């Protein structure tokens, strides 16, 4: 019973903290989801050692989600900067040169 409760808390925490809104890239969203899941699992394991697996899962999911989103955002920003060095595609798919 305790394992089911821990797993449920970890899953709910991961889904809660992995919701990304706003203009984020795919790596930011993926990083938040993966970070939340890993953090929830690690937090549940660590929390189980102190008798609070649910609380550990919540804290781990929050920390993992924030860390994963930060790393993913850095990767998205790097990709955007690299892709926009020589030009860009507009919403119709037409390429525009940046003055070269």
C-alpha positions, 0 to 999 in steps of 0.5 A: 500500500505504501508503494502504491501511495508513493508511486501515485504521489510521484506521478502526480507531482511530476505531472503537476510540475512538468506543465510548461506554458508560454513560448518555450521550446521543445527542449525546455518542455522535455527537460521539465518533464524528464527532470520532474519524473527523475526528481520525483523518483529520486525524491521518493527513494530519499524520502523513504529513508526518512519516512516521508516518501510522498514529501520527498517525491514532491520536493524532488519533482519540483527541483527536477522540473526546475532544473530540467527546464533550465537546462532545456531552455539553455539548449533551446536558446543556443539552437535559436541563436545558431539558427538565426545567425545568417537568416530566418524562416518566416511563418510561411516558410520563406528564407530571409537573409540577414544582410549578407 
